[in-house]
Amino acid sequence: MLHVDDYLDSPGADPIAKEFLEHARRPAIEKDHVWLTRNRPFVTWRGRVYLCVGASRLGDVWLKGDGPPNAFYDHRVDIAELSNWERGSSESERG
């Protein structure tokens, strides 16, 4: 598994992923939760589009999409498995 911090430090990191995940990985006291909610990107994982909602200190990325509406995330995945990062924070914003 590629740790999210290693990905963010790599020269090939997607700029949308980098901006969002660097914000999401900040210490709790420094996080701007309004910015994070407004700037959650869409990403493709296993051929489906999900909303990226954060990342853990363990190195995985959190995706929301097809699970219970009250769950913060539905999947914890390896960032190396993600592609097609797009800006947006809700399904209604996708064009």
PyMOL commands that place a pseudoatom at each C-alpha (Angstrom):
pseudoatom trace, name=CA, resn=MET, resi=1, chain=A, elem=C, hetatm=0, pos=[0.000, 0.000, 0.000]
pseudoatom trace, name=CA, resn=LEU, resi=2, chain=A, elem=C, hetatm=0, pos=[1.214, 3.475, -0.869]
pseudoatom trace, name=CA, resn=HIS, resi=3, chain=A, elem=C, hetatm=0, pos=[0.905, 5.737, 2.176]
pseudoatom trace, name=CA, resn=VAL, resi=4, chain=A, elem=C, hetatm=0, pos=[-1.001, 8.935, 1.393]
pseudoatom trace, name=CA, resn=ASP, resi=5, chain=A, elem=C, hetatm=0, pos=[1.901, 11.059, 2.703]
pseudoatom trace, name=CA, resn=ASP, resi=6, chain=A, elem=C, hetatm=0, pos=[4.331, 9.340, 0.316]
pseudoatom trace, name=CA, resn=TYR, resi=7, chain=A, elem=C, hetatm=0, pos=[1.919, 10.013, -2.531]
pseudoatom trace, name=CA, resn=LEU, resi=8, chain=A, elem=C, hetatm=0, pos=[1.554, 13.682, -1.581]
pseudoatom trace, name=CA, resn=ASP, resi=9, chain=A, elem=C, hetatm=0, pos=[5.338, 14.078, -1.477]
pseudoatom trace, name=CA, resn=SER, resi=10, chain=A, elem=C, hetatm=0, pos=[5.782, 12.537, -4.932]
pseudoatom trace, name=CA, resn=PRO, resi=11, chain=A, elem=C, hetatm=0, pos=[6.239, 14.744, -8.010]
pseudoatom trace, name=CA, resn=GLY, resi=12, chain=A, elem=C, hetatm=0, pos=[3.420, 12.921, -9.826]
pseudoatom trace, name=CA, resn=ALA, resi=13, chain=A, elem=C, hetatm=0, pos=[0.713, 13.675, -7.239]
pseudoatom trace, name=CA, resn=ASP, resi=14, chain=A, elem=C, hetatm=0, pos=[-2.515, 14.914, -8.803]
pseudoatom trace, name=CA, resn=PRO, resi=15, chain=A, elem=C, hetatm=0, pos=[-2.878, 18.648, -7.974]
pseudoatom trace, name=CA, resn=ILE, resi=16, chain=A, elem=C, hetatm=0, pos=[-6.531, 18.272, -6.909]
pseudoatom trace, name=CA, resn=ALA, resi=17, chain=A, elem=C, hetatm=0, pos=[-5.691, 15.314, -4.660]
pseudoatom trace, name=CA, resn=LYS, resi=18, chain=A, elem=C, hetatm=0, pos=[-2.696, 17.148, -3.253]
pseudoatom trace, name=CA, resn=GLU, resi=19, chain=A, elem=C, hetatm=0, pos=[-4.620, 20.308, -2.347]
pseudoatom trace, name=CA, resn=PHE, resi=20, chain=A, elem=C, hetatm=0, pos=[-7.525, 18.472, -0.724]
pseudoatom trace, name=CA, resn=LEU, resi=21, chain=A, elem=C, hetatm=0, pos=[-5.584, 15.767, 1.095]
pseudoatom trace, name=CA, resn=GLU, resi=22, chain=A, elem=C, hetatm=0, pos=[-2.946, 18.169, 2.423]
pseudoatom trace, name=CA, resn=HIS, resi=23, chain=A, elem=C, hetatm=0, pos=[-5.800, 20.108, 4.018]
pseudoatom trace, name=CA, resn=ALA, resi=24, chain=A, elem=C, hetatm=0, pos=[-7.466, 16.919, 5.264]
pseudoatom trace, name=CA, resn=ARG, resi=25, chain=A, elem=C, hetatm=0, pos=[-4.213, 15.667, 6.838]
pseudoatom trace, name=CA, resn=ARG, resi=26, chain=A, elem=C, hetatm=0, pos=[-3.650, 18.803, 8.928]
pseudoatom trace, name=CA, resn=PRO, resi=27, chain=A, elem=C, hetatm=0, pos=[-3.877, 18.549, 12.725]
pseudoatom trace, name=CA, resn=ALA, resi=28, chain=A, elem=C, hetatm=0, pos=[-7.472, 18.928, 13.947]
pseudoatom trace, name=CA, resn=ILE, resi=29, chain=A, elem=C, hetatm=0, pos=[-6.828, 22.391, 15.399]
pseudoatom trace, name=CA, resn=GLU, resi=30, chain=A, elem=C, hetatm=0, pos=[-5.675, 23.641, 11.970]
pseudoatom trace, name=CA, resn=LYS, resi=31, chain=A, elem=C, hetatm=0, pos=[-8.407, 22.084, 9.807]
pseudoatom trace, name=CA, resn=ASP, resi=32, chain=A, elem=C, hetatm=0, pos=[-10.884, 24.307, 8.025]
pseudoatom trace, name=CA, resn=HIS, resi=33, chain=A, elem=C, hetatm=0, pos=[-13.898, 21.986, 7.980]
pseudoatom trace, name=CA, resn=VAL, resi=34, chain=A, elem=C, hetatm=0, pos=[-15.981, 24.379, 5.884]
pseudoatom trace, name=CA, resn=TRP, resi=35, chain=A, elem=C, hetatm=0, pos=[-13.266, 24.444, 3.195]
pseudoatom trace, name=CA, resn=LEU, resi=36, chain=A, elem=C, hetatm=0, pos=[-12.941, 20.651, 3.337]
pseudoatom trace, name=CA, resn=THR, resi=37, chain=A, elem=C, hetatm=0, pos=[-16.697, 20.142, 2.890]
pseudoatom trace, name=CA, resn=ARG, resi=38, chain=A, elem=C, hetatm=0, pos=[-16.867, 22.597, -0.008]
pseudoatom trace, name=CA, resn=ASN, resi=39, chain=A, elem=C, hetatm=0, pos=[-13.836, 21.161, -1.800]
pseudoatom trace, name=CA, resn=ARG, resi=40, chain=A, elem=C, hetatm=0, pos=[-14.274, 17.387, -1.562]
pseudoatom trace, name=CA, resn=PRO, resi=41, chain=A, elem=C, hetatm=0, pos=[-13.146, 15.938, -4.890]
pseudoatom trace, name=CA, resn=PHE, resi=42, chain=A, elem=C, hetatm=0, pos=[-14.653, 13.117, -6.903]
pseudoatom trace, name=CA, resn=VAL, resi=43, chain=A, elem=C, hetatm=0, pos=[-12.372, 10.207, -7.732]
pseudoatom trace, name=CA, resn=THR, resi=44, chain=A, elem=C, hetatm=0, pos=[-12.628, 6.935, -9.625]
pseudoatom trace, name=CA, resn=TRP, resi=45, chain=A, elem=C, hetatm=0, pos=[-12.034, 3.677, -7.737]
pseudoatom trace, name=CA, resn=ARG, resi=46, chain=A, elem=C, hetatm=0, pos=[-12.616, 0.272, -9.320]
pseudoatom trace, name=CA, resn=GLY, resi=47, chain=A, elem=C, hetatm=0, pos=[-14.516, 1.826, -12.219]
pseudoatom trace, name=CA, resn=ARG, resi=48, chain=A, elem=C, hetatm=0, pos=[-16.962, 3.818, -10.076]
pseudoatom trace, name=CA, resn=VAL, resi=49, chain=A, elem=C, hetatm=0, pos=[-16.990, 7.451, -9.001]
pseudoatom trace, name=CA, resn=TYR, resi=50, chain=A, elem=C, hetatm=0, pos=[-16.863, 8.285, -5.291]
pseudoatom trace, name=CA, resn=LEU, resi=51, chain=A, elem=C, hetatm=0, pos=[-16.518, 11.392, -3.178]
pseudoatom trace, name=CA, resn=CYS, resi=52, chain=A, elem=C, hetatm=0, pos=[-13.189, 11.627, -1.357]
pseudoatom trace, name=CA, resn=VAL, resi=53, chain=A, elem=C, hetatm=0, pos=[-13.870, 12.784, 2.212]
pseudoatom trace, name=CA, resn=GLY, resi=54, chain=A, elem=C, hetatm=0, pos=[-10.453, 12.465, 3.867]
pseudoatom trace, name=CA, resn=ALA, resi=55, chain=A, elem=C, hetatm=0, pos=[-7.452, 10.330, 4.738]
pseudoatom trace, name=CA, resn=SER, resi=56, chain=A, elem=C, hetatm=0, pos=[-6.140, 8.666, 7.867]
pseudoatom trace, name=CA, resn=ARG, resi=57, chain=A, elem=C, hetatm=0, pos=[-2.767, 8.830, 9.590]
pseudoatom trace, name=CA, resn=LEU, resi=58, chain=A, elem=C, hetatm=0, pos=[-2.436, 5.140, 8.698]
pseudoatom trace, name=CA, resn=GLY, resi=59, chain=A, elem=C, hetatm=0, pos=[-2.183, 6.159, 5.045]
pseudoatom trace, name=CA, resn=ASP, resi=60, chain=A, elem=C, hetatm=0, pos=[-5.505, 5.154, 3.525]
pseudoatom trace, name=CA, resn=VAL, resi=61, chain=A, elem=C, hetatm=0, pos=[-7.999, 7.439, 1.762]
pseudoatom trace, name=CA, resn=TRP, resi=62, chain=A, elem=C, hetatm=0, pos=[-11.695, 7.625, 2.697]
pseudoatom trace, name=CA, resn=LEU, resi=63, chain=A, elem=C, hetatm=0, pos=[-14.386, 7.406, 0.035]
pseudoatom trace, name=CA, resn=LYS, resi=64, chain=A, elem=C, hetatm=0, pos=[-18.116, 8.040, 0.345]
pseudoatom trace, name=CA, resn=GLY, resi=65, chain=A, elem=C, hetatm=0, pos=[-20.617, 6.827, -2.164]
pseudoatom trace, name=CA, resn=ASP, resi=66, chain=A, elem=C, hetatm=0, pos=[-22.749, 3.757, -1.854]
pseudoatom trace, name=CA, resn=GLY, resi=67, chain=A, elem=C, hetatm=0, pos=[-23.090, 3.095, 1.858]
pseudoatom trace, name=CA, resn=PRO, resi=68, chain=A, elem=C, hetatm=0, pos=[-25.461, 4.244, 4.590]
pseudoatom trace, name=CA, resn=PRO, resi=69, chain=A, elem=C, hetatm=0, pos=[-26.150, 7.997, 4.471]
pseudoatom trace, name=CA, resn=ASN, resi=70, chain=A, elem=C, hetatm=0, pos=[-25.134, 8.430, 8.116]
pseudoatom trace, name=CA, resn=ALA, resi=71, chain=A, elem=C, hetatm=0, pos=[-21.661, 6.904, 7.604]
pseudoatom trace, name=CA, resn=PHE, resi=72, chain=A, elem=C, hetatm=0, pos=[-18.793, 9.391, 7.236]
pseudoatom trace, name=CA, resn=TYR, resi=73, chain=A, elem=C, hetatm=0, pos=[-17.093, 7.105, 4.707]
pseudoatom trace, name=CA, resn=ASP, resi=74, chain=A, elem=C, hetatm=0, pos=[-17.901, 3.811, 2.994]
pseudoatom trace, name=CA, resn=HIS, resi=75, chain=A, elem=C, hetatm=0, pos=[-14.451, 2.631, 1.909]
pseudoatom trace, name=CA, resn=ARG, resi=76, chain=A, elem=C, hetatm=0, pos=[-10.853, 2.975, 3.135]
pseudoatom trace, name=CA, resn=VAL, resi=77, chain=A, elem=C, hetatm=0, pos=[-8.590, 2.471, 0.133]
pseudoatom trace, name=CA, resn=ASP, resi=78, chain=A, elem=C, hetatm=0, pos=[-5.038, 2.683, -1.161]
pseudoatom trace, name=CA, resn=ILE, resi=79, chain=A, elem=C, hetatm=0, pos=[-4.428, 6.012, -2.915]
pseudoatom trace, name=CA, resn=ALA, resi=80, chain=A, elem=C, hetatm=0, pos=[-2.554, 4.161, -5.664]
pseudoatom trace, name=CA, resn=GLU, resi=81, chain=A, elem=C, hetatm=0, pos=[-5.906, 2.652, -6.735]
pseudoatom trace, name=CA, resn=LEU, resi=82, chain=A, elem=C, hetatm=0, pos=[-7.520, 6.074, -7.362]
pseudoatom trace, name=CA, resn=SER, resi=83, chain=A, elem=C, hetatm=0, pos=[-7.688, 8.064, -10.595]
pseudoatom trace, name=CA, resn=ASN, resi=84, chain=A, elem=C, hetatm=0, pos=[-9.535, 10.883, -12.352]
pseudoatom trace, name=CA, resn=TRP, resi=85, chain=A, elem=C, hetatm=0, pos=[-9.591, 13.400, -9.507]
pseudoatom trace, name=CA, resn=GLU, resi=86, chain=A, elem=C, hetatm=0, pos=[-12.234, 16.098, -10.157]
pseudoatom trace, name=CA, resn=ARG, resi=87, chain=A, elem=C, hetatm=0, pos=[-13.290, 19.141, -8.152]
pseudoatom trace, name=CA, resn=GLY, resi=88, chain=A, elem=C, hetatm=0, pos=[-16.717, 19.257, -6.515]
pseudoatom trace, name=CA, resn=SER, resi=89, chain=A, elem=C, hetatm=0, pos=[-18.387, 18.508, -3.202]
pseudoatom trace, name=CA, resn=SER, resi=90, chain=A, elem=C, hetatm=0, pos=[-21.723, 16.893, -4.072]
pseudoatom trace, name=CA, resn=GLU, resi=91, chain=A, elem=C, hetatm=0, pos=[-23.336, 14.775, -6.781]
pseudoatom trace, name=CA, resn=SER, resi=92, chain=A, elem=C, hetatm=0, pos=[-25.416, 17.765, -7.855]
pseudoatom trace, name=CA, resn=GLU, resi=93, chain=A, elem=C, hetatm=0, pos=[-22.224, 19.633, -8.766]
pseudoatom trace, name=CA, resn=ARG, resi=94, chain=A, elem=C, hetatm=0, pos=[-21.024, 16.970, -11.208]
pseudoatom trace, name=CA, resn=GLY, resi=95, chain=A, elem=C, hetatm=0, pos=[-21.545, 17.882, -14.778]
for i in range(1, 95): cmd.bond("trace and resi %d" % i, "trace and resi %d" % (i + 1))
show_as sticks, trace
zoom trace
